[in-house]
Amino acid sequence: ADRIGVLIGRAGSTIKELGRLAGCKIWVDPQTNVPGYPIRYVNVQGPLSKVEAAKRLIRERIENQGQASSDGTIRDTVQVPDHAVGAIIGKGGSGIKSIT
C-alpha cells in the first residue's frame, strides 16, 4: 500500500482534518505526489507553533499506522530562510554539531 495514503486519507479527509486540528495549511507537493516517487514532500504553512503542532500530528499519524522506517526514524525537512542559514550552521559548523 502507498504510505502517503495514510496521511492523505480518502478524498484528502485525513490531511484536511490534521490541518484543521493544527490550525494551519498542510498539503503534499504535487510534483512529488506520484506513485513510486521515493520521497513525498509534505508542506506545512502557518505560525511556527501551529506548524510544529501539525508536524507532530503528521508524525503521530504515520507512527500509529506503522509507516515509520524500519529503524523507527522519520525524515523531516525544515525550510530555512537564506539569511538564517549561517546562524544555524555556526562558526566552523558548531551550531549543527551541537544539534546532532
The 8 nearest C-alpha neighbors of each residue, nearest first, counted from 0:
[[1, 2, 4, 3, 5, 66, 34, 35],
 [0, 2, 3, 4, 34, 5, 35, 66],
 [3, 1, 4, 5, 0, 66, 6, 61],
 [2, 4, 6, 5, 1, 7, 39, 32],
 [3, 5, 7, 2, 6, 8, 1, 9],
 [6, 4, 3, 8, 2, 7, 61, 64],
 [5, 7, 3, 4, 8, 14, 13, 60],
 [6, 8, 14, 11, 4, 13, 5, 3],
 [9, 7, 13, 11, 12, 4, 5, 6],
 [8, 10, 11, 12, 7, 13, 4, 5],
 [9, 11, 12, 8, 7, 13, 14, 15],
 [12, 10, 7, 8, 9, 14, 13, 15],
 [11, 13, 8, 15, 10, 9, 14, 16],
 [14, 12, 8, 16, 7, 15, 11, 6],
 [13, 15, 7, 17, 16, 11, 12, 6],
 [16, 14, 18, 12, 13, 17, 11, 19],
 [15, 17, 19, 13, 18, 14, 20, 12],
 [18, 16, 20, 14, 19, 15, 21, 13],
 [19, 17, 15, 23, 21, 16, 24, 20],
 [18, 20, 16, 22, 17, 21, 15, 23],
 [21, 19, 17, 18, 22, 16, 53, 23],
 [20, 22, 53, 18, 19, 49, 52, 23],
 [23, 21, 19, 20, 18, 49, 24, 45],
 [24, 22, 45, 18, 21, 44, 49, 25],
 [23, 25, 44, 18, 43, 45, 26, 22],
 [26, 24, 43, 18, 42, 44, 23, 14],
 [25, 27, 42, 41, 28, 43, 24, 14],
 [26, 28, 41, 40, 42, 29, 32, 39],
 [27, 29, 30, 40, 31, 41, 32, 26],
 [28, 30, 32, 31, 27, 33, 26, 40],
 [31, 29, 28, 32, 33, 27, 39, 40],
 [30, 32, 39, 29, 33, 28, 40, 36],
 [33, 31, 29, 30, 39, 28, 27, 34],
 [32, 34, 36, 31, 35, 30, 29, 39],
 [35, 33, 36, 32, 1, 37, 31, 3],
 [34, 36, 37, 33, 1, 38, 32, 31],
 [35, 37, 33, 34, 38, 31, 39, 32],
 [38, 36, 35, 39, 31, 34, 33, 32],
 [39, 37, 36, 40, 31, 32, 35, 33],
 [40, 38, 31, 32, 41, 37, 36, 27],
 [39, 41, 28, 27, 31, 42, 38, 32],
 [40, 42, 27, 26, 28, 39, 43, 25],
 [43, 41, 26, 25, 27, 40, 44, 28],
 [42, 44, 25, 24, 50, 41, 26, 45],
 [45, 43, 24, 23, 50, 25, 42, 46],
 [44, 46, 23, 50, 49, 47, 24, 43],
 [45, 47, 49, 48, 50, 44, 23, 51],
 [46, 48, 50, 49, 51, 45, 44, 52],
 [49, 47, 51, 50, 46, 52, 45, 53],
 [48, 50, 52, 51, 46, 47, 21, 22],
 [49, 51, 53, 47, 52, 48, 45, 43],
 [50, 52, 54, 48, 49, 53, 47, 55],
 [53, 51, 49, 55, 50, 54, 21, 56],
 [54, 52, 50, 56, 21, 55, 51, 49],
 [53, 55, 57, 51, 56, 52, 58, 50],
 [54, 56, 52, 58, 53, 57, 59, 51],
 [57, 55, 53, 59, 54, 58, 60, 52],
 [56, 58, 54, 60, 55, 59, 53, 61],
 [59, 57, 55, 61, 60, 56, 62, 54],
 [60, 58, 56, 62, 57, 61, 63, 55],
 [59, 61, 57, 63, 58, 62, 56, 64],
 [60, 62, 66, 58, 64, 59, 63, 67],
 [63, 61, 59, 65, 64, 67, 60, 66],
 [64, 62, 60, 65, 61, 59, 66, 58],
 [63, 65, 61, 62, 66, 60, 5, 67],
 [66, 64, 62, 63, 67, 61, 68, 60],
 [67, 65, 61, 64, 62, 68, 2, 63],
 [66, 68, 71, 62, 65, 73, 72, 61],
 [69, 67, 71, 70, 72, 66, 73, 65],
 [68, 70, 71, 67, 72, 66, 65, 73],
 [69, 71, 68, 72, 67, 73, 66, 65],
 [72, 70, 68, 67, 69, 73, 62, 66],
 [73, 71, 68, 70, 67, 74, 69, 62],
 [72, 74, 67, 75, 68, 71, 58, 62],
 [73, 75, 72, 76, 68, 67, 38, 58],
 [74, 76, 73, 77, 54, 40, 41, 58],
 [77, 75, 78, 74, 40, 41, 42, 79],
 [78, 76, 79, 75, 42, 43, 80, 74],
 [77, 79, 76, 80, 81, 84, 42, 75],
 [78, 80, 77, 81, 84, 83, 82, 87],
 [81, 79, 82, 83, 78, 84, 77, 85],
 [80, 82, 83, 84, 79, 85, 78, 86],
 [81, 83, 80, 84, 85, 79, 86, 87],
 [84, 82, 86, 81, 80, 85, 79, 87],
 [85, 83, 87, 86, 81, 82, 88, 79],
 [86, 84, 88, 87, 83, 89, 82, 90],
 [85, 87, 89, 83, 84, 88, 94, 82],
 [86, 88, 84, 85, 94, 89, 95, 83],
 [87, 89, 94, 92, 95, 85, 86, 84],
 [90, 88, 94, 92, 93, 86, 87, 85],
 [89, 91, 92, 93, 88, 94, 85, 86],
 [90, 92, 93, 89, 88, 94, 95, 96],
 [91, 93, 88, 89, 90, 95, 94, 96],
 [92, 94, 96, 89, 91, 95, 90, 97],
 [95, 93, 89, 88, 97, 96, 87, 92],
 [94, 96, 88, 98, 97, 92, 93, 99],
 [97, 95, 93, 99, 98, 94, 92, 88],
 [96, 98, 94, 95, 99, 93, 92, 89],
 [97, 99, 95, 96, 94, 93, 87, 88],
 [98, 96, 97, 95, 94, 93, 92, 88]]
